[in-house]
Amino acid sequence: MKIAQLCSVYRRVSEESPYGVHNFVGNLCNSLVKKGHEVELFSAGDAETLAKVHATVPTHAALRGASEGEILRENLATTSLCFSQATKFDIIHDHFSLIGCFFSPLVATTTLHSVHIPVSPEILPHLLKFKKEKFISFSHAQREQLPMLNWVANIYHGIDTKIYAFSETGGDYLLYLGRITKDKGVHHAIAVAKATNTPLVIAGISNPEETYWSNEIEPHIDGQLIRYIGRADLTQKIDLMQNAKALLFPTLAKETFGLVMIEAMSCGTPVIAFDNGAVSEVVQDGETGYIVKTEKQMAAAVKKIGKISRRATRDRAEKLFSIEKMTKGYERVYQRYIK
C-alpha cells in the first residue's frame, strides 16, 4: 500500500519522542515500512523515521518560540502539501484533531482521522461539521466522549515490547511518569506515597505558566520519600519502569488511552489507576494492577501490590498492546477502504 501519514510540525516525529502523538506516528510509520508498505510522512523535516519525509519547515526547532498563529500556518502548509499529492496515495492517515478534516472532503483518496487529544469546547462545533468523516478511536471510552462522530474502527495503541523489556523483579518505589498537571492527579500520588510510607519517584515536566507545580507538588519534594528527577529520556524511562514496585496513574481526566500504562505493563510493572476514561480497557483489575476510585483505595492497593504477577502483567501487554498487533489493525482498516 501507498500510505500518507500527516502529523503536526511542532514536535519531531520519532520512536523515542516523549510526546505521545509524535511517538505514536514514529512507531506506526516504521512498523508499516518494515512490513513492506510505501509510507510517506508529512511533518517537520527532522523527523526520525524510515518513511519518506515531506516538509514545509526544515526542523521542529525552527518553530521554537513561535506564536500559535505561526505554528497553525505551518501546519496548514504541511497539510496542504499532503493533500495536493493525494492521488498518488491509496490512503491518507491524518493525526490532527481537526485540520485534516478541512482538506479531506476535497480529494477522492480516502482519509482516516485519529483524534489524539481531548477535543476542547472551542474545537468541537467545528469538528461536528465533519462528523461524517471516517474516524479511528483508540478506546471505547473515546467513542463514549464523542458518540456523534463516525467511528469506523477501534485500535488500541501498541508499543515495542522488545524495547520495553520485561523485568522479573521490581523495586521498592512507586513511580509517576507523565505531565505534571492537575488533571493528571500527581498530588494524589504524593498523598498515597505518604500514607503508605513508600518512596515515590516523579518524572515529567510541568507547565511554567501554571501554579500547580509550585503550590501542590514542589513543597512535598524532599529528595527521600518524594523525589523529582525532571523529564526522563527513553533509557531512563525504561529503567524507572522496570525497577518500580508499581506505576501510579491517578488521572482525573477522561483518558483517551494512557500510553504510559502499557509501557509499564510491558516491563512487568503493575498499574494502580483511578477509574477514568480508558483505564478499565487497559488494566485488568486484580490481574495486572488495581483500578480504584479514591486515594484511600489507591493506598490499600499499594499494600497488596505484591499479589500481582509481573509475568501476567507482561503477558497482557504482549497479547493486546504490541506494536505488531496495532499495525495489523491499521493494515486491515486501510485495506478495507482501499477495496
matplotlib code that plots the C-alpha trace (Angstrom):
import matplotlib.pyplot as plt

x = [0.0, 1.0, 0.2, 0.5, 0.8, 0.1, 1.3, 1.9, 5.2, 5.6, 7.4, 9.8, 8.3, 10.4, 10.0, 11.9, 9.8, 8.4, 5.3, 2.5, 1.3, 4.8, 5.9, 2.9, 3.3, 7.0, 6.3, 3.4, 5.5, 8.4, 6.4, 4.4, 7.7, 9.2, 6.1, 6.8, 4.4, 5.4, 4.9, 5.4, 5.3, 4.2, 5.6, 8.7, 11.8, 13.9, 11.6, 13.4, 11.7, 12.0, 9.3, 10.0, 9.6, 7.9, 8.2, 7.5, 9.5, 13.1, 13.1, 10.6, 13.1, 12.6, 9.2, 10.6, 9.1, 6.7, 3.2, 0.2, -0.7, 2.7, 2.5, -1.0, 0.1, 3.0, 0.6, -1.8, 1.0, 2.1, -1.5, -1.9, 1.3, 0.0, -3.5, -2.0, -0.4, -3.4, -3.8, -0.5, -1.7, -4.0, -4.9, -4.2, -4.0, -4.4, -3.2, -4.7, -7.9, -9.4, -7.1, -7.2, -11.0, -10.9, -9.0, -10.2, -13.6, -11.7, -9.9, -11.0, -8.4, -9.9, -8.7, -8.8, -8.6, -7.2, -8.1, -5.2, -6.1, -9.3, -11.5, -11.9, -15.2, -13.8, -12.9, -16.0, -18.5, -16.1, -15.3, -19.0, -19.3, -17.2, -18.7, -19.4, -15.7, -14.0, -12.5, -10.5, -10.7, -8.0, -10.5, -14.2, -14.1, -13.0, -16.1, -18.3, -17.0, -17.7, -20.6, -21.7, -18.6, -18.5, -16.1, -15.1, -12.6, -11.1, -7.4, -5.5, -2.1, 0.9, 4.5, 7.7, 7.7, 11.3, 12.4, 10.1, 11.7, 10.4, 11.9, 11.1, 11.6, 10.6, 12.0, 10.8, 9.5, 6.3, 6.5, 4.6, 5.6, 3.9, 2.9, 2.7, -0.6, -3.7, -5.8, -3.1, -3.6, 0.1, -0.9, -2.9, 0.3, 2.2, -0.6, -0.6, 3.2, 3.0, 0.0, 1.9, 5.4, 6.5, 9.1, 7.7, 9.7, 8.2, 9.4, 7.9, 7.6, 5.1, 3.6, 5.6, 2.5, 0.5, 0.8, 0.1, 3.8, 4.8, 1.7, 0.9, 4.0, 7.3, 6.6, 6.4, 9.7, 12.2, 14.7, 13.9, 10.3, 9.3, 11.9, 11.6, 14.1, 12.7, 11.9, 13.2, 14.6, 13.7, 16.6, 15.8, 12.1, 12.5, 14.9, 12.5, 9.6, 11.5, 12.6, 9.4, 7.1, 4.1, 3.1, 0.6, -1.8, -4.1, -5.6, -8.6, -9.2, -11.3, -8.2, -8.4, -5.9, -2.9, 0.2, 2.4, 0.2, 1.1, 4.7, 4.9, 3.0, 5.3, 8.2, 6.1, 5.3, 1.6, -0.5, -2.7, -5.0, -8.1, -11.1, -11.3, -11.6, -9.9, -8.2, -10.6, -9.8, -6.0, -5.7, -7.2, -8.3, -6.7, -4.6, -2.3, -2.9, -5.8, -8.5, -9.6, -11.7, -10.2, -6.8, -7.7, -8.3, -5.1, -3.1, -4.7, -3.8, -0.1, -0.1, -1.3, 0.6, 2.8, -0.2, 0.0, 2.1, 4.7, 4.7, 0.9, 1.2, 3.8, 1.7, -1.3, 0.9, 2.3, -1.2, -3.1, -0.7, 2.2, 3.2, 2.7, -0.9, -1.5, 0.0, -2.1, -5.2, -4.3, -3.4, -6.9, -8.6, -6.5, -7.2, -10.9, -11.2, -8.9, -11.0]
y = [0.0, 3.6, 5.4, 9.1, 9.9, 13.5, 15.0, 18.3, 20.1, 21.4, 18.3, 15.8, 12.5, 9.8, 6.4, 8.0, 11.1, 11.9, 13.3, 10.8, 11.8, 12.0, 8.9, 7.0, 8.3, 7.3, 3.8, 3.4, 4.7, 2.5, -0.6, -0.2, 0.4, -2.8, -4.7, -3.6, -0.6, 2.7, 5.3, 9.0, 11.3, 15.0, 16.7, 18.6, 17.9, 16.5, 13.5, 10.3, 7.7, 5.0, 6.8, 9.3, 12.8, 15.8, 19.1, 22.8, 23.6, 22.1, 21.3, 21.4, 23.6, 26.3, 27.0, 27.2, 30.4, 30.8, 32.1, 29.9, 31.6, 30.9, 27.2, 27.0, 28.4, 25.9, 23.0, 24.2, 24.4, 20.9, 19.6, 21.4, 19.7, 16.3, 16.6, 18.2, 14.8, 12.8, 11.0, 9.1, 7.5, 4.6, 6.1, 9.2, 8.9, 12.3, 12.8, 16.2, 16.6, 19.0, 20.4, 17.4, 17.5, 20.8, 19.2, 15.5, 16.3, 17.9, 14.8, 11.3, 9.4, 8.1, 9.9, 8.3, 10.6, 9.9, 12.3, 12.1, 14.8, 15.8, 17.9, 21.4, 23.2, 25.7, 23.0, 20.7, 22.7, 22.8, 19.1, 18.3, 19.9, 16.9, 14.2, 12.0, 11.8, 8.5, 8.4, 5.7, 5.5, 4.4, 3.1, 2.6, 5.3, 7.8, 6.9, 7.5, 11.0, 11.8, 9.4, 11.8, 11.1, 8.4, 5.9, 3.2, 1.2, 0.9, 0.1, 0.1, 1.7, -0.6, -0.4, -2.2, -4.8, -5.7, -2.1, -2.1, -5.3, -7.5, -7.3, -10.3, -8.3, -4.7, -2.3, -0.7, 2.6, 3.9, 5.7, 8.6, 9.4, 12.0, 15.6, 17.3, 19.0, 19.0, 16.8, 14.1, 14.0, 13.9, 15.4, 12.2, 10.1, 12.1, 11.7, 7.9, 7.7, 9.5, 7.4, 4.1, 5.4, 4.2, 6.2, 7.9, 8.9, 11.6, 12.1, 14.6, 18.3, 21.0, 24.0, 27.0, 29.2, 27.2, 27.4, 23.7, 22.8, 25.5, 25.1, 21.4, 19.5, 21.3, 21.8, 18.0, 17.1, 16.1, 14.0, 10.9, 9.9, 12.2, 12.5, 14.6, 13.8, 16.0, 14.7, 11.2, 10.2, 6.8, 4.9, 6.5, 5.9, 2.1, 1.8, 3.5, 1.3, -1.9, -1.2, 0.2, -1.5, -0.1, 2.7, 5.2, 6.6, 8.9, 10.6, 12.9, 13.2, 11.0, 9.4, 8.6, 5.8, 6.2, 5.1, 5.1, 2.3, -0.2, 0.8, -0.1, -3.3, -4.4, -4.0, -6.2, -3.4, -3.4, -0.3, 1.3, 3.8, 5.8, 4.6, 7.3, 7.1, 4.1, 2.8, -0.2, -1.2, -1.3, -2.5, -5.9, -5.2, -7.7, -9.3, -6.6, -4.0, -2.4, 0.1, 2.4, 5.4, 7.1, 7.9, 5.5, 2.7, 3.5, 3.3, 0.0, -1.3, -0.3, -2.5, -5.6, -5.0, -8.0, -10.2, -9.1, -11.3, -9.3, -12.1, -11.9, -8.2, -8.5, -11.2, -8.9, -6.2, -8.7, -10.0, -6.8, -3.9, -4.9, -2.7, -5.8, -6.1, -2.4, -2.3, -5.3, -3.4, -0.4, -2.6, -4.2, -0.8, 0.7, -2.3, -2.2, 1.3, 0.8, -2.1]
z = [0.0, -0.6, 2.7, 3.7, 7.4, 8.4, 11.7, 13.4, 12.7, 16.2, 17.5, 16.0, 14.9, 16.4, 18.1, 21.0, 21.3, 24.8, 23.1, 22.6, 19.1, 17.6, 19.3, 18.0, 14.4, 14.5, 15.6, 13.1, 10.2, 10.9, 11.5, 8.2, 6.3, 7.8, 6.6, 3.0, 2.6, 0.9, 3.6, 3.3, 6.3, 6.1, 9.2, 10.3, 8.2, 11.0, 11.6, 12.6, 10.5, 7.9, 5.9, 3.2, 4.7, 3.1, 5.0, 4.6, 7.7, 8.0, 11.7, 14.5, 16.4, 13.8, 15.5, 19.0, 20.5, 17.5, 18.1, 17.9, 14.6, 13.1, 14.1, 12.7, 9.4, 9.1, 10.0, 7.3, 4.8, 5.6, 5.4, 2.0, 0.7, 1.7, 0.1, -3.0, -3.6, -2.6, -6.0, -5.5, -2.2, -1.5, 1.9, 4.0, 7.7, 9.4, 13.0, 13.6, 15.6, 13.1, 10.4, 8.1, 8.1, 6.2, 3.4, 3.1, 1.5, -1.4, -2.6, -3.8, -1.7, 1.5, 4.6, 8.1, 11.1, 14.5, 17.4, 19.8, 22.3, 24.1, 22.0, 23.5, 23.6, 21.1, 18.5, 19.0, 17.0, 14.0, 14.3, 14.3, 10.8, 9.6, 11.8, 8.8, 8.0, 9.0, 12.5, 14.2, 18.0, 20.5, 23.0, 23.5, 26.2, 23.5, 21.5, 24.5, 24.8, 21.1, 20.1, 17.3, 15.2, 12.5, 14.2, 11.7, 13.8, 17.3, 17.5, 20.8, 21.0, 20.7, 21.8, 21.0, 23.8, 22.9, 23.9, 27.0, 28.2, 30.9, 34.4, 36.7, 39.9, 40.6, 43.2, 46.3, 44.9, 43.3, 40.0, 38.5, 34.9, 32.8, 32.6, 36.0, 35.7, 38.0, 35.6, 35.9, 39.7, 40.7, 44.1, 44.8, 44.1, 46.6, 49.2, 48.6, 49.0, 52.3, 53.5, 52.8, 53.6, 50.2, 48.2, 45.1, 42.0, 39.9, 36.3, 33.9, 33.2, 34.4, 32.7, 33.9, 33.5, 36.0, 39.8, 40.3, 40.5, 43.0, 45.2, 45.2, 44.1, 44.9, 48.7, 49.1, 47.3, 50.0, 47.9, 50.0, 50.3, 47.4, 44.6, 41.4, 38.6, 35.8, 32.3, 31.7, 28.3, 26.8, 28.5, 31.9, 31.5, 30.8, 33.7, 36.0, 34.9, 35.1, 38.7, 40.1, 42.6, 40.7, 38.4, 39.8, 37.3, 39.4, 36.4, 36.9, 33.1, 30.8, 29.3, 25.6, 26.3, 28.6, 26.8, 29.9, 31.4, 28.7, 28.7, 32.4, 31.9, 29.1, 31.7, 34.1, 36.4, 37.6, 37.4, 40.1, 38.4, 39.0, 37.1, 34.4, 30.7, 29.1, 32.2, 32.6, 29.0, 29.6, 33.2, 34.2, 37.8, 40.2, 37.4, 36.1, 38.7, 40.5, 39.4, 42.2, 42.9, 45.9, 47.5, 50.3, 47.9, 46.0, 49.2, 50.1, 46.6, 47.1, 50.2, 48.3, 45.0, 45.7, 44.8, 41.2, 38.9, 36.9, 34.3, 33.9, 33.6, 30.8, 29.1, 28.8, 27.2, 24.7, 23.8, 23.5, 23.2, 21.0, 18.0, 15.8, 16.9, 16.4, 13.0, 11.8, 12.9, 10.8, 7.8, 8.0, 8.1, 5.3, 3.1, 3.8, 2.5, -0.4, -1.6]

ax = plt.figure().add_subplot(projection="3d")
ax.plot(x, y, z, "-o")
ax.set_aspect("equal")
plt.show()
